[in-house]
């Protein structure tokens, strides 16, 4: 079974930033069709844990934990992502896709499955 992760704040919309998302909708795919979906809380990044404020300037931007949490996914879809996160995902065999415009998580996954999305390059539309 293939899996695709979509960064989300509320389980209904797509997050503007991968590392700041509250959770991930993880879609299960069989025969190029969505057959299931689960919500995984983001307890893996400094942004998600609230450790990136001005009072904590020495936080680390390691992505090992979030990459490991999404290791069973072939792709991550979101509106923005820093280049370090994208590179760490790529090294783990997970492709990042930055969505070109507002869409629903379901429609984003369908666009990915139909080949409409292009892998993100260069990066980033992030920290907005």
N, C-alpha and C positions, 0 to 999 in steps of 0.2 A: 504494500500500500504506500502510495506517495503522500507526502505532507507538505503543505504550504502555510507559512505563518504570515499573518497580517497584524501590524502594530495597531493597537487601539487604546483609546482612553476609556471607553464606556461599553465596549462589546457591540456597538452599533455603527460607529464611525471609525475612520482611519486616522491614526495619529499623524501630526505634523512632523514628529521627530522620533525615530526608532528608539533611541536610548532613553527618552523621556516618557515613553508610553507606559501606561499603567499595567497593560497586559497584552497578550497576543492571542488572536483567534487562530487556532491551528486547524486547518481544513484537511480532511482525509479525502484522498482522491483514488478512485478505481475506474479503469476504462475511460479516463479523461473526464470523469463526472464527479461532482461533489457528492460524497456519500455520508459524510459526518463532519462534525466540528466540535472543538472543545476550547475552553478558555484557560489560558495559563497566565497567572499573575507574574508581573515583572518584578522579581525580588533580586535582580542580578546586576543592575547598573547603579552607579552613584547618583545619577539623575533621578531615577525612579525611587531611590531610597531617601531623597531629599538631602543628599550630602554635597550638593554643588552650589550652595548659596555663598554669599560673600563671607559668612562666618567660618566657612570651611574651605579655604583656598588651597589647601594641600591635599584634596581628595585625588584619587587615582582614576584614570580613565581606562582601566583594564577591561577587556571584553571577554576574557576567558570564561567566566561563569555564564554569561548570556549566550555565547556561542555554544557552550556545552548544553545548555537548556534547550537550544533549538537545533541540535545536531541531527535530529531525525527528520528535519525539514530540508527540502531541496532548494527552497527560495523564501525570501522575506520581502514583503511588499509594504511600502510606506510612502509618505510624501517627502521626507527628508532624512538624511543620515550623514554623519561625519565620515571622512575618508578612512580614519583608523578603524572604525567599526566595519565599514565595507570591506576593507582589506582583511581583517580578522575573519569575517564570515567567508570570504573567498578562499582563504587558506584552509578553511574547514570544509570546503566543497559546497558551501551554501551561497547561492547567487542572490544579490540584492537588486531590487527593482524600485526605482523612484517613479511614482505614478504621476502622469502629466497633468491631471486635473481632478476635481472633486468627483468622487464615485463612492459607491457602497462597497463594503468588504466583499460581498458575494460577487458583485460585478467586476471588481478588481481581479478576483481569482479566476473568473470566467475569461477575462481578457488575457490573463497569463496563460491559461490552458489553451486558448485559441491562437497563441503566438503573437498577439497584438502588442505585447510589451517588449521593450528592448532593455537588456541589462544596463544598469546604471554605470556610467563611466565618468571619471574625473572627480566628481563629487565637489561640493555638496549643496543641496538646498537644505540647509540645516540651521539650527540655533535661531530660528525665526520666531 
